[in-house]
Amino acid sequence: MLRQITLEQVALNLQSTVNDVQEHHNPLMVTHDGKPVVVMIPVDDYERWLVERDEAFKFLDDLPTRNSPYSEEEVEADIEQAIREVRAEYDAK
C-alpha cells in the first residue's frame, strides 16, 4: 500500500518529500480532507510506466489482426451473415 501524507504536510516539507520519493523510489499518495488527490512517483518510474502502457496498447490494437487467417472483410461479412440469420429466425417466430 502506498504511504500517505496530507497536502498540508507536503506543503510544509516539499523539498524533503520530493527527495524521499525521488531518491528512495517511495511512491507517495497525497490526501486532502481525507481523500486521495494525487500520487507522487519518481520521473523514471513514470517514464517506464508510459513505455509499458504504450506497448500494451499497441499489443491490444494489433490483437484483432495478429495471426488471423481471415481478413477484416471476411470477418465483417461473417458477422453480417450471422445477424441476418438471427433476425430471420426471430422474424419466423
C-alpha positions in Angstrom: 0.0 0.0 0.0 1.2 3.5 -0.8 2.4 5.7 2.0 0.0 8.6 2.5 0.7 12.1 3.5 -1.6 15.1 3.7 -1.4 18.0 1.3 -0.6 20.3 4.3 2.4 18.1 5.2 3.6 18.2 1.6 3.4 22.0 1.6 5.4 22.2 4.8 8.1 19.7 3.7 8.0 19.9 -0.1 11.8 19.6 -0.7 12.3 16.6 1.7 9.1 14.9 0.4 10.3 15.2 -3.2 13.8 14.0 -2.3 12.3 10.9 -0.5 10.2 10.0 -3.4 13.0 10.5 -5.9 16.0 9.1 -4.1 14.3 6.1 -2.4 11.7 5.3 -5.1 9.0 5.5 -2.5 5.7 6.4 -4.2 3.5 8.7 -2.1 -0.2 9.3 -2.1 -1.2 12.9 -1.2 -4.5 13.4 0.6 -6.7 16.4 1.1 -9.6 16.3 3.5 -9.0 12.6 3.9 -9.4 11.8 0.2 -6.6 10.9 -2.2 -5.8 13.7 -4.7 -2.5 12.8 -6.3 0.3 10.3 -6.3 3.9 11.2 -6.4 6.3 8.9 -8.1 9.9 9.3 -9.5 10.0 10.5 -13.1 12.0 7.5 -14.2 9.2 5.2 -12.8 6.6 7.3 -14.6 8.5 7.2 -17.9 8.9 3.4 -17.6 5.2 3.1 -17.0 4.4 5.2 -20.1 6.5 2.9 -22.3 4.9 -0.2 -20.8 1.5 1.3 -21.3 2.2 2.2 -24.9 3.5 -1.3 -25.6 0.4 -2.8 -24.0 -2.0 -0.6 -26.0 -0.1 -1.4 -29.2 -0.4 -5.1 -28.5 -4.1 -4.7 -27.9 -4.5 -2.6 -31.1 -2.8 -5.3 -33.1 -4.6 -8.2 -31.4 -7.5 -8.5 -33.9 -5.2 -9.0 -36.8 -2.5 -10.9 -35.1 -2.2 -14.5 -36.6 -5.7 -14.2 -38.0 -6.2 -16.3 -41.2 -9.2 -14.1 -42.1 -9.2 -10.6 -43.4 -11.3 -7.9 -41.8 -13.7 -8.0 -44.7 -14.2 -11.7 -44.2 -14.9 -11.3 -40.5 -17.3 -8.4 -41.1 -19.1 -10.5 -43.8 -19.5 -13.4 -41.4 -20.9 -11.1 -38.7 -23.3 -9.6 -41.1 -24.4 -13.0 -42.2 -24.9 -14.2 -38.6 -27.0 -11.1 -37.9 -29.2 -11.8 -40.9 -29.7 -15.4 -39.8 -30.6 -14.5 -36.2 -33.1 -11.8 -37.5 -34.6 -14.3 -39.9 -35.1 -16.9 -37.1 -36.6 -14.2 -34.9 -39.0 -13.0 -37.6 -40.1 -16.6 -38.3 -41.3 -17.0 -34.7 
